[in-house]
């Protein structure tokens, strides 16, 4: 699977697991929803206080495994790369784009924006360096 093929898969499949590195070198994994932004980067919504956010601020390398809603089967994609963390207020428009890509239009955008501030939301943005699977066993 090429990086472009992984991006295309993620455009229509959003369920995933994010893996980051803990301070002690172990892995921390989180179920997440991921989208492909217009520039080809991946976006994940998180909170300032979440361990995945702390981990990526310290060590920006991470990976996602993305799968179909049915989970089982041979359709899945893996992507590895470097993350940046976008905090509010700069992250607000990216959070709106993220919501639209996952769920469509929100019934009350003012309420959504207020919730993003209350929840101290951030965007975790990943540039893909490697994608897979590249072969099946």
C-alpha positions as CSV (number, residue, x, y, z in Angstrom):
1,X,0.0,0.0,0.0
2,X,1.3,3.4,-0.9
3,X,1.0,6.5,1.2
4,X,-1.7,7.9,-1.3
5,X,-3.6,4.6,-1.0
6,X,-3.5,4.8,2.8
7,X,-4.8,8.4,2.6
8,X,-7.6,7.3,0.3
9,X,-8.6,4.5,2.6
10,X,-8.7,6.8,5.6
11,X,-10.9,9.3,3.7
12,X,-13.8,6.7,3.9
13,X,-12.8,4.7,7.0
14,X,-12.3,6.6,10.3
15,X,-12.1,3.9,13.1
16,X,-8.6,3.4,14.2
17,X,-6.1,2.8,17.0
18,X,-3.4,5.3,17.7
19,X,-0.1,4.2,19.2
20,X,2.3,6.6,20.9
21,X,5.4,6.1,23.1
22,X,5.2,6.4,26.8
23,X,8.1,8.1,28.7
24,X,9.5,4.6,29.7
25,X,9.5,3.5,26.0
26,X,6.4,1.4,26.2
27,X,3.4,1.8,23.9
28,X,0.2,3.7,24.8
29,X,-2.7,2.9,22.5
30,X,-6.1,4.7,22.1
31,X,-9.2,4.0,20.0
32,X,-9.7,7.1,17.9
33,X,-11.4,8.5,14.8
34,X,-9.0,9.8,12.1
35,X,-9.6,11.8,8.9
36,X,-7.5,12.8,5.9
37,X,-7.3,16.6,5.6
38,X,-7.2,18.4,2.2
39,X,-3.4,18.7,2.4
40,X,-3.0,14.9,2.9
41,X,-2.2,15.0,6.6
42,X,-4.1,12.9,9.1
43,X,-6.1,14.6,11.8
44,X,-7.2,13.3,15.2
45,X,-9.2,15.2,17.8
46,X,-7.9,14.9,21.4
47,X,-7.7,16.9,24.6
48,X,-4.7,18.9,26.0
49,X,-4.8,16.6,29.1
50,X,-4.8,13.3,27.3
51,X,-1.8,11.0,27.6
52,X,-1.6,10.6,23.8
53,X,-1.2,14.4,23.6
54,X,1.5,14.5,26.3
55,X,3.3,11.6,24.6
56,X,3.3,13.2,21.2
57,X,4.5,16.6,22.5
58,X,7.5,14.7,24.0
59,X,8.1,12.2,21.1
60,X,6.3,13.2,17.9
61,X,6.5,9.7,16.3
62,X,3.3,7.6,16.2
63,X,1.3,5.2,14.2
64,X,-2.4,4.5,13.4
65,X,-4.1,1.3,12.3
66,X,-7.3,2.1,10.5
67,X,-10.0,-0.5,9.7
68,X,-13.5,-0.7,8.3
69,X,-16.6,-0.4,10.5
70,X,-17.0,-4.2,10.3
71,X,-13.4,-4.6,11.7
72,X,-12.9,-8.1,10.4
73,X,-11.6,-8.7,6.9
74,X,-8.6,-7.8,4.8
75,X,-9.4,-4.1,4.4
76,X,-7.2,-2.0,6.7
77,X,-4.4,0.5,6.6
78,X,-1.4,1.3,8.8
79,X,0.4,4.7,8.7
80,X,3.4,5.9,10.6
81,X,4.7,9.4,10.9
82,X,5.5,12.5,12.7
83,X,2.8,14.5,14.6
84,X,2.3,18.1,15.5
85,X,-0.1,19.3,18.2
86,X,-2.3,22.2,17.3
87,X,-3.9,23.9,20.4
88,X,-6.7,26.4,20.7
89,X,-7.4,29.0,19.6
90,X,-5.5,28.2,16.4
91,X,-6.9,24.7,16.2
92,X,-10.6,25.7,16.1
93,X,-11.1,25.7,12.3
94,X,-9.2,22.4,12.0
95,X,-11.6,21.0,14.7
96,X,-14.5,22.2,12.6
97,X,-13.1,20.5,9.5
98,X,-12.4,17.4,11.4
99,X,-16.0,17.2,12.6
100,X,-17.3,17.8,9.1
101,X,-15.1,15.0,7.7
102,X,-16.2,12.5,10.3
103,X,-19.9,13.4,10.8
104,X,-21.0,16.1,8.3
105,X,-22.7,19.3,9.5
106,X,-23.2,20.0,13.2
107,X,-26.7,21.2,14.2
108,X,-25.3,24.1,16.3
109,X,-21.7,25.2,15.4
110,X,-21.6,27.8,18.2
111,X,-22.4,25.0,20.7
112,X,-19.7,22.8,19.1
113,X,-17.1,25.6,19.3
114,X,-18.0,26.2,23.0
115,X,-17.6,22.5,23.7
116,X,-14.2,22.5,22.1
117,X,-13.0,25.2,24.4
118,X,-14.6,23.6,27.5
119,X,-13.0,20.3,26.7
120,X,-9.6,21.9,25.8
121,X,-9.5,20.1,22.5
122,X,-6.5,19.9,20.2
123,X,-5.8,18.5,16.7
124,X,-3.1,15.9,16.5
125,X,-1.8,16.2,12.9
126,X,0.3,13.5,11.3
127,X,2.4,13.6,8.2
128,X,2.6,10.1,6.8
129,X,6.1,8.7,6.3
130,X,5.3,5.0,5.8
131,X,2.1,3.1,5.0
132,X,1.1,-0.5,4.8
133,X,0.3,-3.3,4.6
134,X,2.9,-3.8,1.9
135,X,2.4,-7.6,1.7
136,X,0.0,-10.2,3.1
137,X,1.1,-13.5,4.7
